Amino acid sequence: MRIFFSAGEPSGDQHAARLISHLQRLSPSVQVEGFGGPAMRQAGCRLFHELTKLAVMGFLRVLPLVRQFYGLVSEAERHFDESPPDAVVLVDFPGFNWWIARAAKKRGIPVYYYLPPQLWAWAPWRIRKVRRWVDHVLCALPFEYDWYKSRGAACSWVGHPFFDQVRERALDVEILGQLNSGAGPLVALLPGSRGHEIEKNWPVMMEVVRRLAVRFPQTRWAVGCYRDDQRLRCQKLQATSGLDLPLNYFTGAASEVIESADCCLMVSGSISLELLARRKPGIVLYRVPQIGRFFARFLMLCRWISLPNLMANREVMPEFVSSGDPEPDIVKIVERLGLWLGDRAALRQVQADMGALADRTAAAGASEAAARFLVERLAGTTELKRAA
């Protein structure tokens, strides 16, 4: 059995690597190849190209890379012609992966979409592409499964692998000790995983800290950065601003920061699922280009709404999609976060809300469930091919 994977985001690389590991346990002879990242390579995938190096967001950022993306699609087409795999598994990254799906389907190769694009949020009309080019969708979220199924797509709900990650990750005891050594409440600051997110959002987050630090001097503020370059950029922006803030920076310890926090202020993203898994209330911020408040509110209702709110079908995480002058949103964030810091009963209530939602939706086991589905489905397919 040979499976071609295509994952373009760093998070997709991690999720694909976990799926590959479970596939190998269930079917030791499986061969895995394709486009992805370092985690997939470490899991045993034969990488033709490190696609995660091209991970970008936004139309203008994609334009300079169009030639490279086109070349990779051509490379995949040649590979499918010369050595067709038994299946193609796509992981998120829809702008590129639609082309891989189309190339595979034209050659009669079955296509499975693991962690499908969030069409329900921003492009429902693209369900036609799913029905045309994808044989089966492996959904991460219950409402996502309902959405795809109601629109005629073959699909199954396997759960979200992020919850597997949270359950299995061993937390650093020493860092936890540092974070839990103070007396006051701890707020986690999560400025995002991309450089442009930090540039847009971190100055707003710092201003929120400045105002609340005056009102709540006992509060501790921990910044969870993924990499050293991100931490250095945050520190440089702080130095440039001239703000003397009570911030403690941590690199590669976002999970420890979240686990130790009483509540969080975060840039919108999949990290909201870790807050859910760890039962931590949070406030979501995302700065968008200066395109007007109307369009920003439209984005809030569509693409940028947080997953825990969608899963709960109500607001459990206050959201602020901000454009132009950030002052109105700063005032609202300070008010909401200040309520949590000043009223322990209010904080306990939002913590209980997150815990109840986690009990209903944050079950682990997605990677194994997806692997079992693929092995069972492809075992029959490969037997038919051999017989033919």
C-alpha positions as CSV (number, residue, x, y, z in Angstrom):
1,M,0.0,0.0,0.0
2,R,1.5,3.4,-1.0
3,I,-0.1,6.7,0.0
4,F,0.8,10.2,-1.3
5,F,0.3,13.0,1.3
6,S,0.1,16.7,0.7
7,A,0.3,19.0,3.7
8,G,1.3,22.7,3.4
9,E,0.9,24.3,6.8
10,P,3.2,23.6,9.8
11,S,0.2,22.4,11.8
12,G,-0.9,20.2,8.9
13,D,2.7,18.7,8.8
14,Q,2.3,17.8,12.5
15,H,-1.2,16.3,12.1
16,A,-0.1,14.3,9.0
17,A,3.0,13.0,10.8
18,R,0.7,11.6,13.6
19,L,-1.6,10.0,11.0
20,I,1.4,8.4,9.3
21,S,2.7,7.0,12.5
22,H,-0.7,5.4,13.2
23,L,-0.8,4.0,9.6
24,Q,2.6,2.4,10.1
25,R,1.5,0.7,13.4
26,L,-1.7,-0.7,11.7
27,S,0.0,-1.6,8.5
28,P,3.8,-1.9,8.8
29,S,4.3,-2.3,5.1
30,V,2.6,1.0,4.1
31,Q,4.8,3.3,2.1
32,V,4.2,7.1,2.4
33,E,5.5,9.9,0.1
34,G,4.5,13.3,-1.0
35,F,4.7,17.0,0.0
36,G,4.9,18.2,3.6
37,G,7.3,19.2,6.3
38,P,10.0,18.0,8.7
39,A,7.6,16.2,11.1
40,M,6.4,14.1,8.2
41,R,9.9,13.3,7.1
42,Q,10.8,12.2,10.7
43,A,7.7,10.0,10.7
44,G,9.0,8.1,7.7
45,C,7.5,10.0,4.8
46,R,9.6,10.2,1.6
47,L,9.3,14.0,0.9
48,F,9.6,15.2,-2.7
49,H,9.4,18.8,-1.5
50,E,9.2,20.6,1.9
51,L,5.9,22.4,1.1
52,T,5.6,23.9,4.6
53,K,8.4,26.4,3.6
54,L,5.9,28.0,1.2
55,A,3.1,28.3,3.8
56,V,1.7,31.9,3.5
57,M,-1.6,33.6,4.0
58,G,-3.1,36.4,1.9
59,F,-3.4,36.9,-1.8
60,L,-0.5,39.3,-2.2
61,R,1.9,37.0,-0.3
62,V,0.9,34.0,-2.6
63,L,1.5,35.9,-5.9
64,P,5.4,35.7,-5.8
65,L,5.1,31.9,-5.2
66,V,2.7,31.0,-8.0
67,R,5.5,29.7,-10.2
68,Q,6.8,27.4,-7.5
69,F,3.3,26.1,-6.7
70,Y,2.6,25.4,-10.4
71,G,5.9,23.5,-10.6
72,L,5.0,21.3,-7.7
73,V,1.6,20.5,-9.2
74,S,3.4,19.5,-12.4
75,E,5.8,17.4,-10.4
76,A,2.8,15.6,-8.7
77,E,1.2,15.0,-12.1
78,R,4.3,13.4,-13.5
79,H,4.6,11.2,-10.4
80,F,0.9,10.2,-10.7
81,D,1.5,9.2,-14.3
82,E,4.7,7.3,-13.8
83,S,4.1,5.7,-10.4
84,P,0.5,6.2,-9.3
85,P,-0.1,5.7,-5.5
86,D,-3.0,3.7,-4.1
87,A,-4.5,6.9,-2.6
88,V,-3.9,10.6,-2.1
89,V,-4.4,12.1,1.4
90,L,-4.8,15.9,1.6
91,V,-4.3,17.8,4.8
92,D,-5.9,21.3,4.9
93,F,-4.0,23.9,2.6
94,P,-6.9,24.1,0.1
95,G,-5.5,26.7,-2.3
96,F,-2.8,24.3,-3.4
97,N,-4.4,20.9,-2.5
98,W,-7.4,21.5,-4.9
99,W,-4.9,21.1,-7.7
100,I,-3.4,18.0,-6.3
101,A,-7.0,16.5,-5.8
102,R,-7.9,17.3,-9.4
103,A,-4.7,15.8,-10.8
104,A,-5.2,12.6,-8.8
105,K,-8.9,12.2,-9.7
106,K,-8.1,12.7,-13.4
107,R,-5.9,9.7,-13.2
108,G,-8.4,7.5,-11.2
109,I,-6.5,7.8,-7.9
110,P,-8.8,7.9,-4.8
111,V,-8.6,11.2,-2.8
112,Y,-9.2,11.6,0.9
113,Y,-9.3,15.0,2.6
114,Y,-8.1,14.9,6.2
115,L,-8.9,18.1,8.1
116,P,-10.8,19.6,5.2
117,P,-11.0,23.3,4.4
118,Q,-13.4,25.3,6.5
119,L,-15.8,25.9,3.6
120,W,-18.7,26.3,6.0
121,A,-17.0,29.5,7.2
122,W,-15.8,31.3,4.1
123,A,-16.5,29.5,0.8
124,P,-19.6,27.3,0.9
125,W,-19.9,27.3,-2.9
126,R,-16.7,25.3,-3.2
127,I,-18.4,22.2,-1.9
128,R,-18.7,21.4,-5.7
129,K,-15.0,20.9,-5.8
130,V,-15.2,18.5,-2.9
131,R,-18.0,16.4,-4.5
132,R,-16.1,16.4,-7.8
133,W,-12.5,15.7,-6.7
134,V,-12.6,14.1,-3.2
135,D,-13.8,10.6,-2.6
136,H,-14.2,10.9,1.2
137,V,-13.8,13.7,3.8
138,L,-12.4,12.9,7.2
139,C,-14.0,15.6,9.4
140,A,-12.4,17.0,12.6
141,L,-15.5,18.6,14.1
142,P,-19.1,17.4,14.7
143,F,-20.8,20.4,13.1
144,E,-18.3,20.1,10.2
145,Y,-19.4,16.5,9.5
146,D,-23.1,17.6,9.5
147,W,-22.3,20.4,7.1
148,Y,-20.5,18.3,4.6
149,K,-23.0,15.4,4.8
150,S,-26.0,17.7,4.3
151,R,-24.4,18.9,1.1
152,G,-23.9,15.5,-0.5
153,A,-20.2,14.9,0.3
154,A,-19.1,11.4,1.4
155,C,-17.7,12.0,4.9
156,S,-16.9,10.6,8.4
157,W,-16.2,12.3,11.7
158,V,-12.9,11.1,13.2
159,G,-12.2,13.9,15.7
160,H,-9.6,16.6,15.8
161,P,-5.9,15.5,16.1
162,F,-5.1,18.6,18.0
163,F,-6.7,17.0,21.1
164,D,-4.4,14.0,20.6
165,Q,-1.4,16.4,20.6
166,V,-2.6,18.0,23.8
167,R,-3.2,14.7,25.6
168,E,0.2,13.2,24.6
169,R,2.5,16.2,25.0
170,A,4.7,15.9,28.1
171,L,4.8,19.3,29.8
172,D,8.1,20.7,31.0
173,V,8.0,20.5,34.8
174,E,10.7,23.1,35.3
175,I,8.8,25.7,33.2
176,L,5.6,24.9,34.9
177,G,7.3,25.5,38.2
178,Q,8.5,29.0,37.0
179,L,5.0,29.8,35.8
180,N,3.3,28.8,39.0
181,S,5.7,30.4,41.4
182,G,3.9,33.7,41.6
183,A,1.0,34.7,43.8
184,G,-1.2,36.7,41.4
185,P,-3.4,35.6,38.5
186,L,-1.5,34.6,35.3
187,V,-2.6,35.7,31.9
188,A,-1.2,33.9,28.8
189,L,-0.4,36.1,25.8
190,L,-0.3,34.2,22.5
191,P,0.8,36.6,19.7
192,G,0.5,34.1,16.8
193,S,2.7,31.8,14.8
194,R,3.3,34.0,11.7
195,G,5.5,37.0,11.4
196,H,2.8,39.3,10.0
197,E,0.4,38.2,12.7
198,I,2.9,39.4,15.3
199,E,3.5,42.7,13.5
200,K,-0.3,43.5,13.4
201,N,-1.5,42.1,16.7
202,W,1.3,42.4,19.3
203,P,1.3,46.2,19.6
204,V,-2.5,46.0,20.4
205,M,-1.8,43.3,23.0
206,M,0.9,45.3,24.6
207,E,-1.4,48.3,25.0
208,V,-4.0,46.0,26.6
209,V,-1.3,44.9,29.1
210,R,-0.2,48.4,29.8
211,R,-3.7,49.5,30.8
212,L,-4.6,46.4,32.9
213,A,-1.2,46.3,34.6
214,V,-2.0,49.6,36.3
215,R,-5.4,48.4,37.5
216,F,-4.2,44.9,38.5
217,P,-0.5,45.2,39.5
218,Q,-0.5,41.6,41.0
219,T,-1.3,40.1,37.7
220,R,1.5,38.2,35.9
221,W,1.8,38.1,32.1
222,A,3.4,35.2,30.3
223,V,4.1,35.5,26.5
224,G,4.1,32.1,24.7
225,C,6.2,32.3,21.5
226,Y,6.7,29.3,19.2
227,R,10.3,30.2,18.1
228,D,13.2,32.3,19.1
229,D,12.8,34.7,16.1
230,Q,9.2,35.3,17.1
231,R,10.2,36.0,20.7
232,L,12.9,38.4,19.5
233,R,10.5,40.2,17.3
234,C,8.0,40.7,20.2
235,Q,10.8,42.0,22.4
236,K,12.0,44.3,19.7
237,L,8.5,45.7,19.2
238,Q,8.3,46.2,23.0
239,A,11.6,48.0,23.1
240,T,10.6,50.2,20.1
241,S,7.3,51.2,21.8
242,G,9.2,52.3,24.9
243,L,6.7,50.5,27.1
244,D,7.9,49.1,30.4
245,L,5.7,46.1,30.8
246,P,5.8,43.2,33.3
247,L,6.2,40.5,30.6
248,N,7.9,37.2,30.9
249,Y,8.8,35.6,27.6
250,F,8.8,31.8,26.9
251,T,9.9,30.1,23.7
252,G,8.5,26.7,22.6
253,A,6.4,26.5,25.8
254,A,3.0,27.7,24.7
255,S,1.4,24.6,26.1
256,E,3.0,25.2,29.5
257,V,1.9,28.8,29.4
258,I,-1.7,27.9,28.6
259,E,-1.8,25.1,31.2
260,S,-0.6,27.5,33.9
261,A,-2.8,30.5,33.0
262,D,-6.0,31.6,34.5
263,C,-7.1,33.1,31.2
264,C,-5.6,34.0,27.8
265,L,-5.4,36.8,25.2
266,M,-4.6,35.2,21.9
267,V,-4.4,35.8,18.2
268,S,-7.0,33.9,16.3
269,G,-6.0,30.4,15.1
270,S,-6.0,26.7,15.8
271,I,-4.4,27.4,19.2
272,S,-8.0,28.1,20.4
273,L,-8.5,24.3,20.3
274,E,-5.6,23.9,22.8
275,L,-7.3,26.4,25.1
276,L,-10.5,24.3,24.8
277,A,-8.6,21.1,25.5
278,R,-7.0,22.7,28.6
279,R,-10.3,24.3,29.6
280,K,-8.9,27.8,29.6
281,P,-11.0,30.8,28.8
282,G,-9.6,33.2,26.2
283,I,-10.2,36.4,24.3
284,V,-9.6,36.2,20.5
285,L,-8.0,39.1,18.6
286,Y,-7.2,39.4,14.9
287,R,-6.1,42.5,13.1
288,V,-7.1,42.7,9.5
289,P,-6.0,45.3,6.8
290,Q,-7.6,48.8,7.0
291,I,-10.6,47.9,4.8
292,G,-13.3,49.3,6.9
293,R,-15.3,48.1,9.9
294,F,-18.1,46.7,7.9
295,F,-15.9,44.2,6.1
296,A,-14.1,43.4,9.4
297,R,-17.5,42.5,10.9
298,F,-18.3,40.4,7.9
299,L,-15.0,38.5,8.4
300,M,-15.9,38.0,12.1
301,L,-19.2,36.4,11.1
302,C,-17.5,34.2,8.5
303,R,-13.9,33.2,8.3
304,W,-12.4,34.4,11.6
305,I,-14.9,33.1,14.1
306,S,-13.2,30.9,16.7
307,L,-13.8,27.1,16.6
308,P,-14.9,26.8,20.2
309,N,-17.7,29.3,19.6
310,L,-18.8,27.3,16.5
311,M,-18.7,24.1,18.5
312,A,-20.7,25.6,21.3
313,N,-23.1,27.4,18.9
314,R,-22.7,30.5,21.2
315,E,-19.9,32.8,22.4
316,V,-17.6,31.1,24.9
317,M,-14.6,33.1,23.7
318,P,-15.1,36.8,23.1
319,E,-13.8,37.7,19.6
320,F,-12.5,41.0,18.2
321,V,-11.7,41.2,14.5
322,S,-10.1,44.6,14.3
323,S,-9.3,47.0,11.5
324,G,-8.2,50.6,11.3
325,D,-8.0,52.4,14.6
326,P,-7.7,49.7,17.3
327,E,-8.8,51.9,20.1
328,P,-12.5,50.8,20.3
329,D,-11.4,47.1,20.4
330,I,-8.7,47.8,23.0
331,V,-11.3,49.4,25.2
332,K,-13.6,46.4,24.9
333,I,-10.8,43.8,25.4
334,V,-9.6,45.7,28.5
335,E,-13.1,45.7,29.8
336,R,-13.7,42.0,29.3
337,L,-10.3,40.9,30.5
338,G,-10.5,43.3,33.4
339,L,-13.8,41.7,34.5
340,W,-12.2,38.3,34.7
341,L,-9.2,39.6,36.6
342,G,-11.3,41.6,39.0
343,D,-14.2,39.2,39.6
344,R,-13.1,35.6,40.5
345,A,-16.7,34.4,40.2
346,A,-17.0,35.7,36.6
347,L,-13.7,34.0,35.8
348,R,-14.8,30.7,37.3
349,Q,-18.0,30.8,35.3
350,V,-16.2,31.1,31.9
351,Q,-13.7,28.4,33.1
352,A,-16.7,26.1,33.8
353,D,-18.2,26.9,30.4
354,M,-15.0,25.9,28.6
355,G,-14.7,22.8,30.7
356,A,-18.3,21.7,29.9
357,L,-17.6,22.3,26.2
358,A,-14.4,20.3,26.4
359,D,-16.2,17.4,28.0
360,R,-18.6,17.2,25.0
361,T,-16.2,17.9,22.1
362,A,-12.5,17.5,22.9
363,A,-12.1,13.7,22.8
364,A,-8.8,12.3,21.7
365,G,-8.2,9.5,19.2
366,A,-8.6,11.3,15.9
367,S,-5.3,10.1,14.4
368,E,-6.0,6.5,15.1
369,A,-9.5,6.7,13.9
370,A,-8.4,8.2,10.6
371,A,-5.7,5.7,10.2
372,R,-8.1,2.8,10.7
373,F,-10.5,4.2,8.2
374,L,-7.8,4.5,5.5
375,V,-6.3,1.1,6.2
376,E,-9.7,-0.6,6.0
377,R,-10.8,1.4,2.9
378,L,-7.5,0.9,1.0
379,A,-7.1,-2.8,1.9
380,G,-10.1,-3.6,-0.3
381,T,-8.9,-1.2,-3.0
382,T,-5.4,-2.7,-3.3
383,E,-6.8,-6.3,-3.3
384,L,-9.0,-5.3,-6.2
385,K,-6.1,-3.8,-8.1
386,R,-4.0,-6.9,-7.6
387,A,-6.8,-9.1,-8.8
388,A,-7.1,-7.0,-11.9
